[in-house]
Amino acid sequence: MSHDPGRATFLELFFDLVYVFALTRISARAFEELTHEGARDHAWAAVTSNGKTLLLVLALWAVWQGTAWTTSRYDPHRLPLQAVVIIALVCSMVMGVAILRAFSMTGLMFAVAYVVAQVSRPLILAMALRTHPHRRLKVRMAVVFATSGVFWIVGALLPTNWQVTLWAIALGMEYLAARCGWPVPGLGRSTVSKWEIAGEHLADRYQQFFLVALGETILVAGFTYSKGPGPYEPSHAWAFGLALATSIMLWRIYIQRAGQILGEAVLKARHPASIGRSAADTHLVMVVGLAATAIGYELIIEQPLEDIPGPWLALVLGGPALFLLGRARFEYEVFGRVSPSRWIAVLALAAVAVPLLFLPGLFATATGALVLFAVALADARRARGRPPEPAAPPF
């Protein structure tokens, strides 16, 4: 079944569409939690609600990433691989539907869908691979996901605090197992750096998911602005315009050279699987930053002239800052260096946070857009008049 899959298949792109919906549910859930009186005025309530939302994001990412790695290691045109993608698609849709009440009424729905997606993938591959050397790895993965699945299912049946604890333990188990080569007593473990992947295909999949997350920021801004009572007030129009400008800057910063040649960097790397795994973590950080930014759009477009509470400001400025931190790591993965503009911009966002607490939220959105514009401008100036920089991955 090993094969270079080339570009993403139509089914994989169809699978990605589910995540447009799922990410809008993430934003809706976070908005609902943050506009609740307790979370608006009390930092700890906001931290706990955001922590729960982050757990759901990590679960969605785990299903998407596992599916993307599978189609980058094996031929996605084969029937078993298509079955894996379709099951992941259905389960991701169910998870998306369950997101809003995942820590109350629909917790079991979310957990069962997640466990089915994660356990079915290695089981199907183990049966399809038969005597292939990779089969042993899939058996170990199935054992790990079945074990963590107990925590997911039991957690969904318990009160919220226990649910959060057990789900966090389950995600931690899966993350550590993946980083350690899926070790299982009696079955051994793998060396991740020796895994074979189709680097260009995997790079394309990360870029496509980034665009899905970026598209979600546009959807959130558009839905929020359009549902307001007309005629639209100038302050709402300004907030909407700044949201669009911010999304454009996020796209420009991501795509500036490094975002275009990730596939080339994977091909040049000494250990392609290592840079693939590192890029997975990097894109997760950037996607979480985009999700936070989208939530900030919704909060400010609805109430642009009210003083911004601390938890809201943390999303409005923290989203772009988190994106820039992920983008700095991304640049290191591709070129082995980091542009100073990334760190300067993050420090600038941190420096202006306290003064912005005493101003309307619209100013915070404008500040984030200006800082991102300065980074994009610095990138353009550095690249002007120079030949395209080749990939030089440090892995």
N, C-alpha and C positions, 0 to 999 in steps of 0.2 A: 504493500500500500504506500510505501514511501515514494514521493514524487514531488517535483517542483511545480506548485500550483499556479505560478505566474500571478496574474492580476486576480483581484477578488472576484468571486463568482456572483451572479445575480442573486442567488439565494443568500449569500453572506450580506449583500447590501440590503436585501429585504429584511434580514435579521436585524440589521442596524436600525431600521425604521422603528422597531419596537422601543428602542432606547430613547428616541425622540419623545415618545409618550411617557416612558418611565421617568425621564428626567424632569418633565413638566410636573409630574406628580410629586417628585422630590421638592421642587420649588413651591408647589401649592401647600405641601405639608409644612415646610419650614415657615412659610408666610403665615399660615394659620397659627402655628405655635408662637411666632415672634410678635404677632399682633395681639395675642392674649395678654391681658393686663399684667399678670405676674411676670411673664417673660419680658415684657416691654420695660418694666421698671426695676427688675431684679436680675442682676448679672448671673447668679447661680442657676436660676430657672432657665435663662437663655442658654447657658452652657450645657445643662442636662438635655434640653430639647434638641440643641444642635448636635450633641453627641449621639443621640438616638438616630437622628437623621443621617449622620455620617455612617453609622453601622449599616443602614439600608443602602447607602451609596456603595460602600465597600462590598456588600453582598452582590449587588447588581454588576459591579466591575468584575468580581471574581467569576461570575458566569460568563460574561462577555470575553474576558481575557482567556479563560480556559478554552472556550470555543475557538477564539482566534489562533491560539497556539496549536490547537489540534489541526485546523485547516492549513496551517503553515508547515506542518510536519508530514501530513499525509494528503493524498489526492482528494480534494473536496468534490470531485465529480463522481466518486464512488458512492454507491448506495448507502453503506454504513455511515460514511461521513455526512451525507445529506440527512440521514436519520438523526445524527447527533445535533446538527444545526437546527432542524425542525423542532426537536424536543426542547432545545435551549430557547428557541423562539417562543414556543407556547408557554414554557415555564416563566420566561422573562415577562411576558405579557401578564400572566397571572400575578407575578410579584408586583408589577406596576400597578395593577388594579388594587392590590392589597396595601399599598404603601401608606395611604392616608390614615388608616386605622390599624397599622401593623403592630402597635403596642397596646391594642385593646381587642377589638372584635375580629380582626382578620389576621392575627398573628399566626395562627395555625396554617391558614391558606398560604401566607408568605413562606413559612418555614418548609412546608411540604413541597411547594414548587421549587424552592432552592435546592433541597436535598435531592429531589428527582433529577434536576438538571445536572447536578454535580456527580451523583452516583451513576446515572445512566451512561454518561460519556465514557468513563474508563471501562465499564462493563461491556458496552457495545464494541469498543475497540479491542478489548481482550479477546472477545469471541471472533472478531474479524481478522485479527493478526495471527491467530492459531500458533504456528511454530516460530513466528518472527521473534527476534531478540527483544523487541520493544514490549512484547506481551507481558513480561514480568513486571515492568514498570507500571503498566495499566492495572495489573492486579493489586500492586501496592497502593496506587492512587485510590482504587475502589475501597480498599480497607480503610484508608485514612478518612475518606469522605463518609463512609458508612459510620465510622466511629464519631466523627464530628456531627454527623446527622442526628445522633441521639441527643446531643446538646441542643441542636436546633429545635427538634420536635418537643422535647421535654420543656425547654425554655418557653415555647409558645403556649404551654398549658399552665404556666405559673404566673404569679403576679408580676407587674412590670419590672420591678427592681431585679428580681431573679431572672426574668426574661432577658434583660439587657446584659446581665452578668454572664449567663450561659451562652448567649449569642456572641458576645465578645470573646469568650474562651474558645468557642468553635472557630471563629475567624482567625484567632491567634494560632490555634493548632494547625489550620490549613496553610496559613502563611509560612509558619516555621517549617512545616513539612516540605512545602514547595522549595524553600530556600536550601533545604538540607538534602534534596534529592529523593524525597518521599521515602524515608527510612521506615521499615517495618521489621520487627524482630523475626528472625528466621527467613526473611525474604531479601535482606540487604538494602542497599540504597544506590542511587545513581550519582554521577558527577555531572552537575548541570552544565559545566563548560564544554562537555563533550557531546551534548545533545545536538542533533542535526535539525536545522530549521531552514525554511526558504526565506532568507533574510528580506528580500525585496517585498515579498508578499506580506510578511509580518509588519514591515515598516508602513506599507500601504494601509494595513488594517488600523494601526495606531493613528495615522493621519486621518483616516476616515472617521474614527471615533471622536477625534478632536473636533472635526467639523460638525459631527452630530451634536456634541456638547455646545459648540459655538452657535449652531443653529437654534438650540434651545434657548440661548440668551435672547436671540432675536424674537422668538415666539413669545417669551414671557413679556418682553417689553411691549410688543405689539398687542397682545391680549390685554395687558394691564391698561394701556392707554386707551384702547378702543372700548373697554367696558365702562369707562368713566362717563358721567353725565355730560351731555353736550349743551351749549358749545364749550369746547375745551378751553380752559383757562391758560393764559400764557405760561404760568409756572409749570403746569403739567406738560405743555408742549416743550418747554426747555428741558425738563427732566427726560422726556422721551428722546429728544434730539441728542442729549448727552449720552444716553444709553446706547443709541445707535453708533455714535462716534467712538464710544469705549469698545464696543464689539469689533468695529473696524480696526482699531488700534491693536486689539488682542490678536486678530487674524494677521495683521501686518508683522507684528513682532514674532509670532510663531513661525510664519512662513519664510521670514528673511533668512535665506540660505540654509540654515540647519534644518528647517522644516522641509526643505525641498530635497535634501540629499541623505536623509536617514538611511534609505536603502543602500546607498553607496557606502555609508559608514559601516553598516552591518556586513557587507561583502568584504570590506577591507580589514575588519576586526580579526585578531588572532583567534578569538573565541566568540563566534557569532551569537551563540546562545546566551553568553554572559551579557553582551550589550543588549540583546533582546530582552532579557530579564530586567536589566537596569532601566531600559527605556519604558518598560511596563510601569515601574514605580514612578518614573518621571512623569509619564502621561497621566497617571492617576492623580498626582499632586496638581498638575495643571487643570485637569477636569474638575477636581474638587474646587479649585480656585474659580473656574468658570461658573460652577453651580452656585457658589457663594455670591459671585458678582450678579448672577441672574436674580437671586433672591433680593439683593440690594436694589436692583432696578425696580422690582415690584413694590418694595417698601417706599422708595422715594417718589416714584411716579404717582402713587396714590396720595402721598402727603408731602409734597415738595417743600413747603414753606414752614413746616413745624420743626422745632428744635429736635435734633436727632439723638435718640437715646444711645447709650454706649453699646449695647448689643447690636443695634442696627449699624452703627458706625463700624463695628468690627467686621461686618460683612461687606459694607460698601468699600472700605479701604483694604480689608484683609483679603478679599477675593482677588483683586489685582496683585497684591503683594505675594500671595501664595502662587499665583500664576507665574510671576516673575522669578520666584525661587525655583519652581519647577523648570522654567525655561532656562535658567542659568545652568542647572544640572544637565539639561538636554544639550546645551551648547558644549558642555564639557564632554559629553558622550560622543559627540560628532567631531569636535575639533581639538579636544584635549586642553581647552582654555575656557575662560569665562570673561565676558566683556564687563568692564567696571560699571557701565551704565545700569546693569541689573541691580547691583548692590546699592548703588547711589539712590536709585529710584525707590527701593524697599526702605532705605533709611529715611528718605524724604517723606514717604507715606506715614512712617511711624512718627516722624517729627511733627507733622501737622495734625495729628490725631486729637490732641488735647484742645487746641484752639477751636477746632471744628465742632466740638461738643457744644459750643455756645452759639452756633450759627445754624440756620435752616439746613435741612438735609441736602438741598439742591447744591449747596457749596461743596459738600463732601463728594458728590458725584462729579462735579466740575473739576475738583482737585484730582481725583483719580484719572479722569480723562486727560487732563493736562500732563500729568506725570507719565502716562503711557505714551502720549504724543511725543514727549521729549525723548523717551527711549527709542521709539520708532525713528525719530529724526536722527538720533545718534547712530543708529544702525545704518540708515541710508547714507549718511555722510562718510562713515567708515568704508562702505562698499563702493562709493562713487569713484570712478576712474581707475579701479583696480580689477585685475582678472578675478573671476569667481574662485573663492577659496575652496581647495579640495578638502575632502574629509580626511581626518587624521585621528581616528579613535584611539584612546589610550588603553583599550582592553586587548 
